Amino acid sequence: MLLDTETGMVNVFIEPQFFEVSSELLLTIQASDYATFKALRLTADDNHHINLNDEYFPFVGYGYKWSLGYRLGGQKRLDDIPILSQDFSPPVKGFKWKGLYIPDPDFMPEEGEEDGSETHVGYCLPDGIADAQFGSDVNYEVFHLSPLFREPSIEQLKSAFSS
């Protein structure tokens, strides 16, 4: 799906390897230039790369529809994101994950009152996504993944932290 922005062009699609791996659709986002890539804030995690063989969309990153829609001025621009028949990116080696844990989803806090939610962050291998999301005594209300194209270290795989 080609989109025009203030600074350049964006190409957005869903790859088979990222289809239904998260609580929301993980998108592959290509940008025509670095200014556009930076404006979409795709440089935050270590999950972006430059494809010097692609003269039209050399900057490649990954993100979610809600975030991209916010930066592009609305979700309606992203209504018909195509799903590719084959993967565009190299095979993913692991994921960095972020999960939102809400102890009591039915609790409605008063203004200024905390809901007790926590954001947990960790790393997993591609076959460990379900274990990361559902395999402990914590089930995450929202679960987002960022692809890694190099294997996470043993230390990263053993760590999960709250913020």
C-alpha positions as CSV (number, residue, x, y, z in Angstrom):
1,M,0.0,0.0,0.0
2,L,1.6,3.2,-1.1
3,L,1.0,6.4,0.9
4,D,2.2,9.9,0.3
5,T,3.5,11.9,3.4
6,E,4.7,15.5,3.8
7,T,8.3,14.3,3.4
8,G,8.2,11.3,1.0
9,M,6.5,8.0,0.2
10,V,5.7,5.0,2.4
11,N,5.0,1.4,1.4
12,V,3.2,-0.7,4.0
13,F,2.4,-4.4,4.0
14,I,2.1,-7.5,6.2
15,E,4.5,-10.3,5.8
16,P,3.4,-14.0,6.3
17,Q,6.1,-14.4,9.0
18,F,4.5,-11.5,11.0
19,F,0.9,-12.4,10.4
20,E,-0.9,-13.0,13.8
21,V,2.2,-13.1,15.9
22,S,1.0,-10.2,18.1
23,S,-2.2,-8.9,19.6
24,E,-2.2,-6.5,16.7
25,L,-1.0,-6.7,13.1
26,L,2.8,-6.2,12.8
27,L,3.5,-4.1,9.7
28,T,6.5,-3.9,7.5
29,I,7.0,-0.2,6.6
30,Q,9.3,1.0,3.8
31,A,10.2,4.7,3.5
32,S,11.5,6.5,0.4
33,D,14.0,8.6,2.4
34,Y,15.5,9.0,5.8
35,A,13.4,12.1,6.7
36,T,10.2,10.1,6.2
37,F,11.6,7.1,8.1
38,K,12.6,9.3,11.0
39,A,9.3,11.2,11.1
40,L,7.5,7.8,11.4
41,R,9.8,7.1,14.5
42,L,10.9,3.7,13.0
43,T,14.4,4.1,14.4
44,A,13.5,3.6,18.1
45,D,14.3,-0.1,18.3
46,D,17.1,-2.1,16.8
47,N,14.7,-3.6,14.2
48,H,15.3,-1.5,11.1
49,H,17.6,-1.8,8.2
50,I,18.6,-0.2,5.0
51,N,18.3,-2.1,1.7
52,L,20.7,-0.4,-0.7
53,N,19.5,-2.5,-3.6
54,D,16.0,-0.8,-3.4
55,E,16.3,2.5,-5.1
56,Y,12.7,3.5,-4.2
57,F,12.2,2.4,-0.6
58,P,15.6,1.7,0.9
59,F,14.6,2.3,4.6
60,V,12.7,-0.6,6.2
61,G,11.2,-0.7,9.7
62,Y,8.4,-2.4,11.6
63,G,5.4,-1.1,13.6
64,Y,1.7,-1.3,14.3
65,K,-1.3,0.2,12.6
66,W,-2.4,2.3,15.5
67,S,1.1,4.0,15.8
68,L,1.5,4.4,12.0
69,G,-2.0,5.8,11.7
70,Y,-1.3,8.3,14.4
71,R,1.8,9.6,12.6
72,L,0.1,9.6,9.2
73,G,-3.0,11.5,10.3
74,G,-5.6,8.7,10.7
75,Q,-6.4,5.0,10.6
76,K,-8.6,5.3,7.5
77,R,-5.5,5.6,5.4
78,L,-4.5,2.1,6.5
79,D,-7.8,0.2,5.9
80,D,-6.5,-2.0,3.1
81,I,-3.0,-3.1,4.0
82,P,-2.1,-6.0,1.7
83,I,-0.7,-9.4,3.0
84,L,2.1,-10.6,0.9
85,S,2.3,-14.2,-0.3
86,Q,5.9,-14.5,0.7
87,D,8.2,-12.8,3.1
88,F,10.1,-9.7,2.2
89,S,12.4,-9.4,5.2
90,P,15.0,-11.9,6.1
91,P,13.9,-14.7,8.5
92,V,13.4,-13.3,12.0
93,K,15.9,-14.7,14.6
94,G,14.0,-13.4,17.7
95,F,11.7,-10.8,19.1
96,K,11.8,-8.1,21.7
97,W,8.3,-8.1,23.4
98,K,6.3,-5.6,25.4
99,G,3.3,-6.7,27.3
100,L,0.7,-4.6,29.2
101,Y,-0.4,-6.4,32.4
102,I,-3.6,-5.2,34.0
103,P,-4.2,-7.0,37.3
104,D,-7.9,-6.3,37.3
105,P,-9.2,-5.4,33.8
106,D,-12.7,-4.7,35.3
107,F,-11.4,-2.1,37.7
108,M,-12.3,1.4,36.7
109,P,-10.0,3.9,38.5
110,E,-11.3,7.3,39.6
111,E,-9.6,10.4,38.2
112,G,-6.0,10.5,39.4
113,E,-6.1,6.9,40.7
114,E,-3.7,4.3,39.3
115,D,-5.1,1.1,37.7
116,G,-2.1,-1.0,38.8
117,S,-1.1,-1.8,35.2
118,E,2.5,-2.7,34.5
119,T,4.5,-2.9,31.3
120,H,6.8,-5.9,31.1
121,V,9.6,-6.2,28.5
122,G,11.6,-9.2,27.4
123,Y,13.0,-11.2,24.5
124,C,12.0,-14.5,23.0
125,L,12.9,-16.8,20.0
126,P,10.3,-17.1,17.3
127,D,8.9,-20.4,18.7
128,G,8.6,-18.9,22.2
129,I,6.0,-16.2,21.5
130,A,3.1,-18.0,23.0
131,D,5.1,-18.9,26.1
132,A,6.1,-15.2,26.5
133,Q,2.5,-14.0,26.1
134,F,0.6,-16.8,28.0
135,G,3.2,-19.1,29.6
136,S,3.4,-17.6,33.0
137,D,0.9,-16.6,35.7
138,V,0.6,-13.3,33.8
139,N,-1.5,-12.8,30.7
140,Y,-1.0,-9.7,28.8
141,E,-3.9,-7.5,27.8
142,V,-1.7,-6.0,25.0
143,F,1.3,-7.8,23.6
144,H,3.6,-6.2,21.0
145,L,6.6,-7.6,19.2
146,S,9.6,-6.0,17.5
147,P,11.5,-8.4,15.2
148,L,15.2,-9.0,15.7
149,F,17.3,-10.2,12.8
150,R,20.1,-11.4,15.0
151,E,19.6,-13.9,17.8
152,P,18.9,-12.4,21.2
153,S,21.7,-13.1,23.8
154,I,21.2,-15.7,26.6
155,E,21.1,-12.8,29.0
156,Q,18.4,-11.1,27.0
157,L,16.3,-14.3,26.8
158,K,16.6,-14.8,30.6
159,S,15.6,-11.2,31.4
160,A,12.2,-9.7,31.6
161,F,11.6,-6.5,33.4
162,S,8.9,-4.1,34.4
163,S,8.8,-0.4,33.7
